[in-house]
């Protein structure tokens, strides 16, 4: 139903007090309002070099940190060599969650995937 609504109607619905606690609905309205910009942002991030990704990742005010983190994790798992090392270094200098993720990945490489009992 959201596809058929105008931008003005979507804005009115998004700011309505009747759906202020409806997180899923508000998220879908937001996606519909900014569909073209969201797709372009993801495409731009995929086309960045690893060095450019890391530079933007370290700028926590860029607004794209979550998307960049996802792309960097993908590149870490897929690439071998310089890109992998660059991503590892950037994650080790980042938040505790990123540090734990990279440590986990390195342990998996060293010791293999262990089964939990």
N, C-alpha and C positions, 0 to 999 in steps of 0.2 A: 504494500500500500504506500510506503514512503516514496517509491520511485515516481509516482504520479503527482506528488506535491510540489508546489513551487518553492523557491528558496525562502520567500517571505513566510509561507506556511510552515516550513521546516524550522525556521528561526523562532516563530511564535510557539510552536510545539516544544522546542528545546528549552525555551525559557519559561514555560508554563509551570505554575506551582503544583499542578495536578500530577506531574511526572517527576518532580524534583528528586525523589528517592529511587526512581527506576533506572538504575545504572546501565543495564543492558540496552534498554530502549534508547536512552540518551546517547550511548555509544554508536548505535546503528544510525541514529539521526545525524550525528557528527560525521560518520563515514559517508553518508549520502550527501551531505552539504559540501564536503571537501574531497570527494572521490578522486577528482582529477589531480589535485595537489598531492594526495597521499601516494598515488601510483607513481608520480614523477619523482617524489622524494626517494622512494624505495629503489627506483631504477637508477637514479643518480648515485646512490650509495653503492649499488652493485658495480657501477662503472668506475668508481674511484680506485686508484692504486692503493696498495697496502700502506704505503707511507702517508698518503693523503688521509686514509681512513684513521690511522693512528693519531695524526695531528688533530683531526676533528673529534676523535674519541677523547683525547686529553682535554679538549675545550668543553667542559661540562655544561656550558651555557648555550651550546649549539642547538639543543632541543632534539638532537638525533641520536643521543648516546645509546638508547635502548636498541634502536635499529642497527646502529653501527656495531654494537656488542654482538648481536646475533650474526651479522655478516662476518665479523672477525672470528667468531667461534667456528663458523662454517669453513672459512679459509684455513684456520688452524688444522681442522680435522682433514681437509682435502689436500693441502699443500705440504710439501717437504722442502726443507732448505731455509733460505733467507726469510721468506714470508712467515714461516712458522716460528722462527726465532724472534722476529720483530713483534709478532703478536704476543708471544710468551713474555717478552720483556715489558711490553705495554701493560699486560694484565698484572704482572708482578708489581707494577708501580701504581696500580689502580686500587679500587675498593677491596675490602676483605672478601667479599663474595667472588670477585674476579680472581683474586689470589688463590682462593680455595679451589675454584674451577680449574685453573691452570695446574695447580699441584696435583689434583685428581687425575688430570689428563696425563701428566708426566709419570705418575705412579702406574697408571694403566699401561703405558708404553714399556716401563721397566719390568713390571711384574705380571703383566697380562691381566685379563678380566678375572677377578676372583668372585666365586659364588658365596653369597651370604648364607649362613646356616640359620 
